[in-house]
Amino acid sequence: MVAAGFVLAGGESRRMGRDKALLLYRGRPLIAHVAGTVEKGLGSQAWCGSGPVAIVGHPDRYADLGYRVLADIHANCGPLGGIVTALNASAAAWNLVVACDMPNLTVTNLGSLLDRAAASQGRCVAARGPSGEAEPLCAIYHRDCLAVLTRALRVKRFKMKEILPELEPDLVDLPAESLANLNTPEEWMALEEQPG
């Protein structure tokens, strides 16, 4: 099996007031931190080899971060458009997709998802937090998901949390802090105050 990794950076960061993907976290842009975690997570899995990690977002904005950047081919369609862009670009069977604003994800978290995907008979493996909800932006999608997701795009069903159940995902419980994302300056300040 071969897996690839994708970090989505398509949001407008309205509540943050600036591009949260480029906020400096531990000395580098937040999105580079998350992409590095994805890269290490993929590298720790013998079955997935050294699958490439790419950013889905504006090429002119993220080109100098050292990762391949894919322009979202379905702009203004939310995360669904980014996931479809990733699956269309990938040659891998399994594709790890995470949001750029999840700084607390660890290699261990991602390894749990990848281990489940390696054993799964399904076509999607998603993280689940304490709320019990599946997290579509910390998930592994098989390329077989593309038909369902493309159909949702065509009929303008953009909410991934509504579409995900149709993929019948295997769920992997992860700690709440691992799935926390950043949307506001207050959340960013709280993260910066955490010990490194």
C-alpha positions as CSV (number, residue, x, y, z in Angstrom):
1,M,0.0,0.0,0.0
2,V,1.1,3.6,-0.7
3,A,-0.1,6.6,1.2
4,A,0.2,10.3,0.4
5,G,-0.3,13.3,2.7
6,F,-2.1,16.6,2.1
7,V,-2.5,19.7,4.2
8,L,-5.5,21.9,3.4
9,A,-4.9,25.7,3.5
10,G,-7.9,26.9,1.6
11,G,-9.8,28.8,4.3
12,E,-10.1,32.5,4.4
13,S,-9.1,32.9,8.1
14,R,-11.9,35.6,8.6
15,R,-12.1,35.1,12.4
16,M,-8.3,35.1,12.7
17,G,-8.0,38.3,10.7
18,R,-4.9,37.1,8.8
19,D,-3.7,33.9,7.1
20,K,-3.5,31.5,10.0
21,A,-1.5,29.0,7.9
22,L,1.4,31.5,8.0
23,L,1.4,32.3,11.7
24,L,4.8,31.5,13.2
25,Y,4.7,28.4,15.4
26,R,7.8,27.1,17.0
27,G,9.9,29.2,14.6
28,R,8.2,28.3,11.3
29,P,4.8,28.8,9.6
30,L,2.0,26.8,11.2
31,I,1.3,25.0,8.0
32,A,4.9,23.9,7.7
33,H,4.8,22.5,11.2
34,V,1.6,20.5,10.4
35,A,3.1,19.4,7.0
36,G,6.2,18.2,8.8
37,T,4.1,16.2,11.3
38,V,2.3,14.6,8.4
39,E,5.6,13.8,6.6
40,K,7.0,12.2,9.8
41,G,3.7,10.3,10.3
42,L,3.9,8.8,6.8
43,G,7.5,8.0,7.1
44,S,6.9,6.0,10.3
45,Q,4.7,3.6,8.4
46,A,6.7,0.9,6.6
47,W,3.7,0.0,4.4
48,C,3.3,3.5,3.0
49,G,6.9,4.2,1.9
50,S,7.8,7.8,1.6
51,G,4.6,9.2,0.1
52,P,4.8,12.9,-0.9
53,V,3.2,15.6,1.2
54,A,1.5,18.5,-0.6
55,I,-0.3,21.6,0.5
56,V,-3.6,22.4,-1.1
57,G,-4.0,26.2,-1.3
58,H,-2.7,29.3,-3.1
59,P,0.6,28.4,-4.9
60,D,1.8,32.0,-4.7
61,R,1.3,32.1,-1.0
62,Y,2.9,28.8,0.1
63,A,5.4,28.1,-2.7
64,D,8.5,28.9,-0.6
65,L,7.7,26.4,2.3
66,G,9.5,23.4,0.7
67,Y,6.4,21.4,-0.2
68,R,4.5,20.9,-3.4
69,V,1.5,23.2,-3.6
70,L,-1.6,22.3,-5.4
71,A,-4.1,25.1,-6.4
72,D,-7.6,24.1,-5.3
73,I,-9.4,23.1,-8.5
74,H,-12.8,23.7,-6.7
75,A,-12.3,27.1,-5.1
76,N,-15.0,28.4,-2.8
77,C,-16.3,24.9,-2.1
78,G,-14.8,24.6,1.4
79,P,-12.8,21.6,2.6
80,L,-14.7,19.3,0.2
81,G,-13.1,21.1,-2.8
82,G,-9.6,20.7,-1.2
83,I,-10.1,17.0,-0.5
84,V,-11.3,16.4,-4.1
85,T,-8.3,18.3,-5.4
86,A,-6.0,16.1,-3.3
87,L,-7.6,12.9,-4.4
88,N,-7.5,14.0,-8.1
89,A,-3.8,14.8,-7.8
90,S,-2.8,11.7,-5.9
91,A,-1.5,8.4,-7.3
92,A,-1.7,6.8,-3.9
93,A,-4.5,4.5,-2.8
94,W,-4.7,6.0,0.7
95,N,-4.5,9.8,1.3
96,L,-4.1,11.4,4.7
97,V,-5.8,14.8,4.8
98,V,-5.4,17.3,7.6
99,A,-6.3,20.9,8.2
100,C,-3.4,23.4,8.5
101,D,-4.7,24.7,11.8
102,M,-4.2,21.5,14.0
103,P,-0.9,22.2,15.6
104,N,-1.3,19.5,18.4
105,L,-1.5,16.6,16.0
106,T,1.3,14.1,16.7
107,V,3.1,11.4,14.7
108,T,1.5,8.9,17.1
109,N,-2.0,10.3,16.4
110,L,-1.4,9.9,12.6
111,G,0.2,6.5,13.1
112,S,-3.0,5.3,14.7
113,L,-5.0,6.4,11.7
114,L,-2.5,4.9,9.3
115,D,-2.5,1.6,11.2
116,R,-6.3,1.4,11.0
117,A,-6.2,2.2,7.2
118,A,-3.7,-0.6,6.6
119,A,-6.1,-3.1,8.2
120,S,-9.4,-1.5,7.0
121,Q,-11.8,-3.0,4.5
122,G,-13.5,0.3,4.1
123,R,-12.6,3.4,2.1
124,C,-12.2,6.1,4.9
125,V,-10.7,6.3,8.3
126,A,-11.4,9.3,10.4
127,A,-10.4,10.7,13.8
128,R,-13.0,10.9,16.5
129,G,-12.8,13.2,19.4
130,P,-14.5,13.0,22.8
131,S,-17.7,14.6,21.4
132,G,-18.2,11.4,19.4
133,E,-18.2,13.2,16.0
134,A,-15.9,12.1,13.2
135,E,-13.4,14.8,12.1
136,P,-13.3,15.0,8.3
137,L,-10.1,17.1,8.3
138,C,-8.1,14.6,10.2
139,A,-8.9,11.5,8.1
140,I,-7.5,9.1,5.5
141,Y,-9.5,8.8,2.3
142,H,-9.1,6.0,-0.2
143,R,-9.2,7.1,-3.8
144,D,-12.5,5.2,-4.1
145,C,-14.1,8.1,-2.1
146,L,-13.7,10.3,-5.1
147,A,-16.9,9.4,-6.8
148,V,-19.1,10.2,-3.8
149,L,-17.2,13.5,-3.1
150,T,-17.4,14.6,-6.7
151,R,-21.1,13.9,-6.8
152,A,-21.6,16.0,-3.6
153,L,-19.7,18.9,-5.3
154,R,-21.9,18.7,-8.4
155,V,-25.1,19.1,-6.3
156,K,-23.4,21.8,-4.1
157,R,-23.4,19.7,-0.9
158,F,-20.3,21.2,0.6
159,K,-20.5,20.2,4.3
160,M,-18.0,17.4,4.9
161,K,-19.6,16.5,8.3
162,E,-22.8,15.7,6.4
163,I,-21.0,13.8,3.6
164,L,-18.6,11.8,5.7
165,P,-21.2,9.2,7.0
166,E,-21.9,8.2,3.4
167,L,-18.3,6.9,3.3
168,E,-18.9,4.7,6.4
169,P,-15.6,5.7,8.0
170,D,-13.7,3.5,10.5
171,L,-13.3,5.8,13.5
172,V,-10.1,6.2,15.6
173,D,-10.5,7.9,19.0
174,L,-8.0,10.7,19.5
175,P,-7.6,13.1,22.4
176,A,-9.5,16.3,22.2
177,E,-6.4,18.4,22.3
178,S,-5.0,16.7,19.3
179,L,-7.9,17.7,17.2
180,A,-8.1,21.3,18.5
181,N,-8.0,23.8,15.7
182,L,-7.3,27.6,15.7
183,N,-9.8,30.1,14.5
184,T,-9.4,33.2,16.6
185,P,-6.6,35.4,17.9
186,E,-7.6,34.3,21.4
187,E,-7.1,30.6,20.5
188,W,-3.8,31.5,18.9
189,M,-2.6,33.4,22.1
190,A,-3.6,30.4,24.3
191,L,-1.6,28.1,22.1
192,E,1.5,30.4,22.2
193,E,1.2,30.4,26.0
194,Q,1.5,26.6,26.2
195,P,4.9,25.2,27.1
196,G,6.8,24.0,24.0
